[in-house]
Amino acid sequence: MAIAEFTIIPIGTATTSLSAYVADLHKELEKHTDIKFEMTPMGTILEGPLDRLFEVVRAVHEVPFLQGAQRVSTSIKIDDRRDKQASMAQKMHSVAERLN
């Protein structure tokens, strides 16, 4: 299981506000029920098989174009751990244990 974080930035839009784009990205993510996701103020984190994560990022990358954006910049970070199971929850739990 891999974890990926991505940020999608539509460029050349009529406004500096991106909340309408983010809302539509969220709607697209909800269609992919086999992938866990968590939106943050600065990006979105996905959890699932690596091939599926690439497919989902590709699908959400297309969303701003459907809204009229002429250019989209997408950044992706991937944590693909293969020595043991990893998840978003496990990573947070590991840090919380060290804080206590």
Secondary structure, DSSP 8 states (H G I E B T S, - for coil): -EEEEEEEEEES-SSS--HHHHHHHHHHHHT-TTSEEEEETTEEEEEE-HHHHHHHHHHHHHHHHHTT-SEEEEEEEEE---SS---HHHHHHHHHHHH-
